[in-house]
């Protein structure tokens, strides 16, 4: 795990009211959890500002927030389109047997026979299970992230995931 890694957790998508509140698209689950991860690194047009103390709530079907230092509509307007990132180190330590997807990204993936398949690009959820996208520069494989059946071992210290997977598939 790289504690200095920045993680994308949301985006500022619009304005709400006249007192500097903004509409947010939160990528956290549940979506209000975005406010528990602070400080935010708000990035727009190559410029980044660290914001601590953001607060907010659900407003109908959207999430709205207030960011200290952006106290009027004009100041908040400059934030529309900005991405919200956090430091990886602010996430709580995962419980035993749990992993953050972000900690798997970039890990080498090898078969139980020792054949290198590539590195984890990203993961995504399906209705049945999560799927790990593994790329080697030539091929892209989608491997179900099902422990014991396909994913045999995740070794964060060695930066490696061992899978029971046919390299030709």
TITOR-749474 format. One line per 3 residues: number of its first residue (from 1); their letters; for each residue y negated, x negated, z negated of N, C-alpha, C. Coordinates in steps of 0.001 Angstrom, whole numbers, plus 500000, padded with zeros to 6 digits. Last residue first. Layout:
BEGIN
NUM> a> Y,X,Z,Y,X,Z,Y,X,Z; ... $
END
This chain:
BEGIN
169> xxx> 518130,506951,521835,517635,508321,521785,516142,508318,521567; 518978,504402,521581,518838,504921,522945,518257,506326,522983; 519355,503949,518875,518206,503312,519533,517973,503826,520964 $
166> xxx> 520108,506510,516714,520574,505856,517939,519381,505266,518662; 519761,506047,513246,519230,506630,514480,519744,505838,515671; 519114,505873,510195,520377,506063,510896,520025,506816,512178 $
163> xxx> 516659,503464,509190,517060,504793,509646,518444,504757,510272; 514490,501943,506947,515796,501857,507601,516256,503270,507924; 511327,500622,506978,512080,501861,506826,513376,501681,507609 $
160> xxx> 509289,498158,505418,510369,498527,506325,510984,499871,505941; 507789,496405,503746,507166,497061,504903,508200,497526,505925; 508821,495512,501422,509221,494770,502624,508607,495350,503891 $
157> xxx> 507705,497395,499700,507479,495968,499440,507812,495112,500659; 508687,499813,500629,507263,499520,500803,506966,498039,500598; 511330,500880,502059,511031,499717,501222,509586,499309,501482 $
154> xxx> 513380,503491,502307,511971,503165,502507,511662,502049,501523; 516429,504310,503876,515708,503551,502848,514264,503360,503279; 517347,506302,505628,518248,505765,504618,517517,505025,503504 $
151> xxx> 516739,509048,507329,515983,507989,506654,516833,507493,505480; 518801,510879,507984,518245,509968,508991,517509,508795,508360; 520027,511726,505497,520611,512031,506795,520120,511058,507872 $
148> xxx> 518395,510448,503505,519846,510360,503459,520466,510666,504815; 515536,512366,504371,516191,511311,503596,517686,511538,503540; 514068,512947,507257,515022,513607,506367,515794,512500,505670 $
145> xxx> 512020,512998,509398,511941,512288,508125,512759,513072,507104; 513224,512671,512680,513036,513559,511523,513021,512750,510229; 511437,510775,514955,512598,510758,514065,512340,511692,512898 $
142> xxx> 510578,510206,518081,510258,511138,517007,511522,511297,516170; 509405,507324,519744,510526,508106,519226,510013,509027,518131; 508217,505862,522605,507813,506606,521417,509010,507451,521013 $
139> xxx> 508213,502601,524127,508759,503937,523854,508110,504547,522625; 506499,500399,524202,507106,500905,525431,507526,502362,525245; 505496,500041,521703,504711,499536,522825,505241,500016,524159 $
136> xxx> 507003,501379,519876,507267,499947,520028,506470,499326,521163; 506609,503930,517400,506247,503351,518696,506546,501859,518709; 507506,506910,515908,507736,505466,515909,507465,504935,517310 $
133> xxx> 506690,509473,513855,506504,509003,515225,506538,507477,515184; 508574,511591,511883,507972,510267,511922,507885,509840,513392; 508209,514830,510643,508670,513981,511734,507858,512702,511748 $
130> xxx> 509457,517109,508156,508429,516205,508662,509047,515311,509735; 511054,520271,508993,510954,518993,508271,509785,518194,508833; 510619,522921,509969,511903,522512,509403,511791,521265,508529 $
127> xxx> 508047,523170,510935,508566,524194,510032,509829,523755,509325; 506597,519912,510648,507105,521026,511441,507597,522072,510451; 504056,517471,510341,504924,518476,509737,505368,519481,510789 $
124> xxx> 504015,514000,511247,503492,515362,511317,504534,516321,510763; 502884,510603,511091,503850,511651,510796,503191,513000,511010; 502460,507599,513048,501976,508680,512194,503127,509631,511921 $
121> xxx> 503729,505173,513721,502378,505461,514179,501738,506493,513259; 505834,502792,512504,505421,504172,512302,503969,504313,512748; 507143,500589,515024,506382,500847,513805,506000,502316,513739 $
118> xxx> 510451,499873,516227,509000,499850,516342,508348,500060,514995; 513149,499430,516026,512703,500550,516860,511201,500553,517091; 515514,496892,515818,514124,497259,515579,513695,498342,516566 $
115> xxx> 518694,497101,514469,517931,497171,515711,516512,497653,515387; 520392,497179,512261,519421,496093,512365,518607,496071,513643; 521981,499330,511793,522631,498191,512469,521675,497011,512651 $
112> xxx> 520233,501154,510845,521182,500607,509869,521940,499428,510467; 517141,500255,512532,518342,501060,512352,519236,500418,511290; 513742,500073,511418,514959,499450,511933,516137,500376,511678 $
109> xxx> 510316,499999,511569,511466,500900,511497,512642,500203,512168; 507564,498822,509698,508587,498574,510700,509739,499534,510478; 504601,500740,509011,505837,500101,508569,506781,499904,509745 $
106> xxx> 502458,502191,509947,502454,500754,510185,503714,500043,509730; 502602,504609,507437,502029,504223,508720,501960,502709,508833; 503285,505019,504833,504365,504757,505779,503844,504269,507129 $
103> xxx> 501019,505671,503505,501680,504433,503095,502829,504064,504026; 500424,508147,504552,499575,507024,504927,500211,505687,504549; 502197,509842,503249,502409,509501,504647,501631,508257,505035 $
100> xxx> 503241,508900,500050,502138,509357,500876,502431,508933,502309; 506231,509992,498407,505484,509002,499183,504285,509670,499824; 508469,510316,495596,507490,510847,496541,506757,509701,497225 $
97> xxx> 510063,509124,493711,510727,509733,494846,509779,510332,495874; 507763,509742,491165,509011,509070,491534,509694,509840,492673; 504522,510532,492489,505608,510700,491526,506850,510003,492046 $
94> xxx> 501896,508282,493442,502891,509311,493748,503975,509363,492671; 498813,508009,491787,500093,507363,492064,501131,508445,492356; 496062,509610,493445,496925,509390,492286,498230,508723,492706 $
91> xxx> 493638,507886,495409,494739,508846,495335,495578,508574,494100; 491929,505771,495452,491556,506906,494607,492640,507978,494549; 492873,503843,497260,493076,503607,495828,492687,504787,494939 $
88> xxx> 491945,504540,499749,493350,504834,499424,493576,504734,497915; 488722,505950,499738,489536,504749,499578,490953,505175,499211; 487954,508468,502197,488042,507989,500820,488823,506686,500825 $
85> xxx> 485726,510118,504511,486859,509243,504189,486818,508904,502706; 484567,512413,506684,484636,512115,505254,485907,511310,505014; 482389,512264,509507,483730,512239,508931,483641,511861,507459 $
82> xxx> 479812,514405,510772,480243,513208,510042,481664,513362,509512; 478948,516772,511802,479787,515937,512662,480317,514702,511963; 476009,516753,509980,476918,517564,510782,477644,516676,511795 $
79> xxx> 474097,515239,508705,475492,514995,508368,476479,515759,509247; 471599,516125,509321,471962,514797,509821,473440,514484,509579; 471438,518427,507835,471663,518542,509277,472084,517213,509889 $
76> xxx> 470694,517638,505287,472094,517979,505530,472411,518043,507024; 467948,517338,505677,468754,516173,505285,470227,516426,505590; 467290,520021,506288,467031,518948,507249,467865,517708,506944 $
73> xxx> 467999,521449,503938,468682,521720,505211,468484,520593,506223; 468209,519301,501067,467583,520342,501872,468282,520418,503226; 469525,517255,499723,469140,518448,498978,468385,519504,499778 $
70> xxx> 471324,514892,499458,471100,515692,500664,470755,517100,500190; 471788,513838,497015,470920,513080,497909,470627,513799,499210; 475103,515045,496674,473905,514504,496041,473108,513645,497026 $
67> xxx> 476221,517689,498609,476303,516244,498444,475012,515743,497807; 478136,520556,498431,476816,519996,498175,476994,518509,497908; 480094,522657,500618,479870,521615,499634,478431,521173,499561 $
64> xxx> 482589,525079,501463,481206,524607,501495,481016,523597,500384; 485139,526192,503520,484813,525392,502342,483382,524915,502504; 485947,529555,504645,485498,528178,504823,485293,527492,503476 $
61> xxx> 486378,532224,504390,487450,531428,504992,487074,529959,505159; 484473,532558,501545,485217,533285,502568,486354,532432,503082; 484116,529634,500435,483164,530698,500741,483786,531476,501890 $
58> xxx> 485211,527486,497893,485534,528282,499061,484484,529378,499208; 483032,524760,496893,483945,525868,496643,484288,526547,497965; 481817,521630,495472,481843,522749,496385,482852,523796,495991 $
55> xxx> 480347,518332,495331,481002,519490,494723,480985,520634,495719; 480057,514823,494982,480072,515996,495851,480824,517117,495144; 479966,512431,493553,479505,513655,492914,479411,514859,493828 $
52> xxx> 478899,509933,495825,479681,510306,494642,479105,511591,494072; 479011,508492,498932,478483,509639,498197,479427,509957,497043; 478039,505931,501045,478951,506317,499976,478288,507399,499140 $
49> xxx> 477672,506019,504530,477020,506101,503232,478058,506549,502208; 477559,504429,507678,478369,504943,506575,477563,504924,505288; 477187,504767,511149,476520,504525,509871,477346,505174,508760 $
46> xxx> 478360,505576,513496,478499,504186,513087,477846,503827,511771; 477885,508359,513509,477225,507478,514481,477236,506020,514028; 478835,508680,510189,478313,509362,511361,477572,508358,512230 $
43> xxx> 480704,509030,507284,480427,508204,508451,479981,509056,509621; 480955,508760,503917,480531,509694,504959,480030,508875,506142; 483172,508395,501622,482538,507497,502573,482213,508372,503788 $
40> xxx> 483087,509685,498328,483307,509880,499752,482591,508783,500523; 484595,508361,495302,483478,508752,496155,483932,508969,497593; 486945,511087,495014,485562,510607,495120,485542,509100,494815 $
37> xxx> 488792,513800,495151,488856,512425,495639,487435,511930,495884; 488250,516376,494559,488781,515552,493470,488850,514084,493863; 487475,517628,496883,486437,517337,495893,486945,516493,494725 $
34> xxx> 489829,518104,498233,488918,517106,498788,487859,516695,497759; 491065,520287,497202,491369,518998,496571,490457,517888,497091; 490679,522494,498732,489629,522175,497753,489881,520843,497037 $
31> xxx> 493071,522667,500243,491845,522167,500876,490718,521856,499899; 495953,521347,498521,495129,522419,499046,493754,521896,499469; 495486,519115,501065,496274,520290,500718,496445,520333,499214 $
28> xxx> 492823,518044,503271,493674,517911,502091,494438,519212,501853; 491011,518244,505212,492360,517926,505658,493311,517764,504477; 488380,520565,505596,489138,519702,504688,490551,519496,505221 $
25> xxx> 485394,520901,506914,486780,521062,507335,487564,520061,506487; 482536,522437,505433,483487,521342,505547,484791,521799,506176; 479086,523044,505576,480428,523575,505777,481355,522395,506041 $
22> xxx> 476650,522186,503045,477297,522002,504342,478646,522705,504364; 473399,522576,501548,474850,522764,501530,475395,522649,502951; 470643,522485,501513,471371,521255,501786,472878,521382,501731 $
19> xxx> 469558,525007,501159,469413,524021,500083,470278,522780,500278; 469967,527039,502922,468771,526218,503129,468613,525108,502091; 473292,527691,504348,472101,527983,503557,470972,527009,503817 $
16> xxx> 475150,525311,505635,475344,526548,504880,474123,526755,503996; 476123,523721,508717,475201,523915,507601,475485,525249,506921; 479136,521945,509722,477999,522837,509897,477143,522913,508651 $
13> xxx> 481166,520127,509294,481166,520861,510560,479976,521786,510743; 482373,517156,508175,481263,518089,507969,481023,518791,509300; 485791,516610,507407,484677,516476,508335,483615,517508,507977 $
10> xxx> 488418,514707,505756,487677,515881,506171,486539,515556,507103; 489789,512409,505204,490163,513600,504444,489396,514848,504866; 490984,509347,506203,490213,510494,506668,490696,511739,505933 $
7> xxx> 490873,506498,504201,491660,507628,504661,490745,508778,505055; 490807,502976,504245,490033,504214,504243,490890,505332,504844; 492214,500489,502146,492295,501310,503352,491486,502590,503190 $
4> xxx> 492450,499027,499901,491159,498979,500570,491132,499809,501855; 495061,499182,499068,494083,499969,498321,492732,500018,499023; 497846,499414,500890,496576,498704,500919,495521,499578,500269 $
1> x> 501190,499153,500000,500000,500000,500000,498763,499119,500000 $
END
